[in-house]
């Protein structure tokens, strides 16, 4: 067997950032030129190989501009010269959901199959760390190998290791320990490749064992030199054989050594490469847009699969494609220029809009069976729940109350939270101008409402508007004729008054089945007819909120003391700490002479709602934050900006957590603001949920490369430390500070440059020093929302997996469209999933040419003990499929499906 000094395999490739320091279309122009060169080089030299960066986006973007070259691409894939796939795009794994990762792989694999087949390697060359469940995702798609660079711990001393997911799944992983461009230095002087290769082989000999040296011959945004194959042929000799291969060929045909090193879980070590953790918190809006888009398309898929006769899969695929494009590791991270980030934000908004259209169309079908004086409520979660629906209703007459009546005749109390004005317009004008007023009317609509009736008397025209008219037909032509006659008979000044029926915003408690539908209507009633809710009511005083499960007291300094259902108390929740940030989009950096601001100059509280269904207090704290950093960048400016921060504190009936949202208008640059949750006892570590796992971390991170290992970590669904559990709305950065005594959650990190050349916590620039003023978020209202669950028994005792799903997924409410005053339809259950610590990440419509249509569900056991799961619904058989949708086994399921999920197992089933 040859040793590493005797042979080398060169893998020509490029790494293609779809957008970064230039927007997408600028980079695509370069991409087309680069791939033109690759195709020409490969066709001219049958020995040439090229690996297209593991992402099909590069091929799709190219063929959109060069559709005439599709057959050329197919021929090169078939001949083994071009390796494409398996991903649609190279993503940031921590800033999207686990479901997005799976869809990325499925869409990339399918796109590659259309061109001849995918490279079966989980190629992840430049991600800023890797999630714990990636080995299981790859393994359950039938992929046995991965290749990556960043995040690998110092315990790996070879060029490969066995990467193990929490469930025990493994993939052999090629460690690109010198990066994905390690072969370039060898190629700097074409006539000296043999010598340079020998020196590099000697320098790295300890890593290769008996395997050939792997030389990744490529870099960002450039095709290899067309003469590369000729250079390597000249450099190859009996003493040192050189082969050109795809990455797949290197791993499958040239690697021989058994791999003994095992790494379990996420890869976030700084020891062999920068992982650039500041991307977790820069450009907050992108993280929030991603969460909204993912949540909206998920709800749309569920509603379309369960309650619609129309298959809107093309629209859903479009929404997913735009989400996945935006998940690229230089896109959602916000490390691009302002115009690039604006484009990503717009793309995510478009994805959400596309999905919203599908969701609303799906709900319109069952809403057509609900009377127009009623409301349809849909539950996107596969377990029954009682939730609050917020609806617009007719305000009750003085002295009466409103109740919500369900289809079974039961009535529940309603809480009015606001009342709308009834006078929409009061105008005086000459009679000759009345015709202009009538132009506002479109058939029956005026000011967004419908004309119920009107009163026409000399000198006066009064419109009475309603959401649902109670009078008979309305004829606009008759109104025009009558007004013209009255204006002619009574010239001079007229009064035109537009009145709306008294409207109010109401909160309604709704019992909604698993993945199901229910409906209700709201009407005045005798208070004795309303049944109280099963849970204790939400109550409030000027400084306290309670619902029998959680209690909140606003302290004198504006922070919160929160008492949980088990008596656990968290004191000082919401202490805000603002400090300077002289870093960039990739890494936080405190200025050398930082000024931390944690004490407000003013504090005010206001009771907004006092139950019985929801209670709210607004706490306003004013802080004097430095306006920016000084010109020397290591000192915060002495000029300060008074900044009011509003904290909305809320408890709802039946919820064991307190909802908290913060809002402020950012007027300061170069700073980081964090929300602190002090712990009753210091914690030795934390746990955060995201991407199909709950990952435990300590108080430090492993360093050694040239990047200070600041222990800021990602969390998506929740983060838990000691007795504190915080449910999250979007991917968020957190850190345990004060030797584990406080949990700090980043609300804003405002910076002004993509990268800075001299960074106190990073040895080398992460990119060019390009201004990014938009990343300062100046003049932007910054809003964050989360929920706090005190629990002495941690996240599992708090049932955080289920609570996080409830917090993030509100019920969907729409108005009925059937004739008013009809009978409410009976409640309906969709698919129900029963089991502790089970996440259902997807419910969607699928089609199979052989088996016909079905409903695909993805379930994850979110614990180290596994889960017993029961799935019930209108189906008779269930097929277990892999993550690419290929059938594995089918079982009868007429009486429901019993599943035993192993620890952290991802299981996908299709029911029919």
Buried (B, 14 or more C-beta within 10 A) or exposed (E): EBBBBBBBBBBBBBBBBBBBBBBBEBBBEBBBEBBBBBBEBBBEBEEBBBBBBBBBBBBBBBBEBBEEBBEBBBBBBEEBBBBBBBBBBBBBBBBBBBBBBBBBBBBBBBBBBEBBBBBBBBBBBBBBBBBBBBBBBBBBBEBBBBBBBBBBBEEBEBBBBBBBBBBBBBBBBBBBBBBBBBBBBBBEEBEEBBEBBBEBBEEBEEBBBEBBBBBBBBBEBBBBBBEBBBBBEBBBEEEBEBBBBBBBBBBBEBBEEEBEBEBEBBBBBBBBBBBBBBBBBBBBBBBBBBBBBBBBBBBBBBBBBBBBEEEBBEBBBBBBBBBBBBBBBBBBBBBBBBBBBBBBBEBBBBBBEBBBBBBBBBBBBBBEBBBBBBBBBBBBBBBBBBBBBBBBBBBBEEEEBBBBBBBEEBBBBBBBBEEEEBEBBEEEBEBEEBEEBBEEBEEBEBBEBBBBBBEEEEEEBBBBBBBBBEEEEBEEEEBBEBBBEBBEEBEEEBEBBBBBBBBBBBBBBBBBBBBBBBBBBBBEBEEEEBEEBEBBBBBBEEBBBBBBBBBBBBBEEBBBBBBBBBEBBBBBBBBBBBBBBBBBBBBBBBBEEBBEBEBBEEBEBEBBBBBBBBBBBBBBBBBBBBBBBBEEBBBBBEEBBEBBBBBBBBBBBBBBBBBBBBBBBBBBBBBBBBBBBBBBEBBEBBBBBBBBBBBBBBBEBBBEBEBBBBBBBBBBBBBBBBBBBBBBBBBBBBBBBEEBBBBBBBBBBBBBBBBBEEBBBBEEBBBEEBEBEBBBBBEBEBBBBBBBBBBBEBBBBBBBBBBBBBBBBBBBBBBBBBEEEBEBBEBBBBBBBBBBBBBBBBBBBBEBEEBEEBBBBBBBBBBBEBBEBEBBBEBEBBBBBEBBBEEEEBEEBEEBBEBEBBBBBBBBBBBB
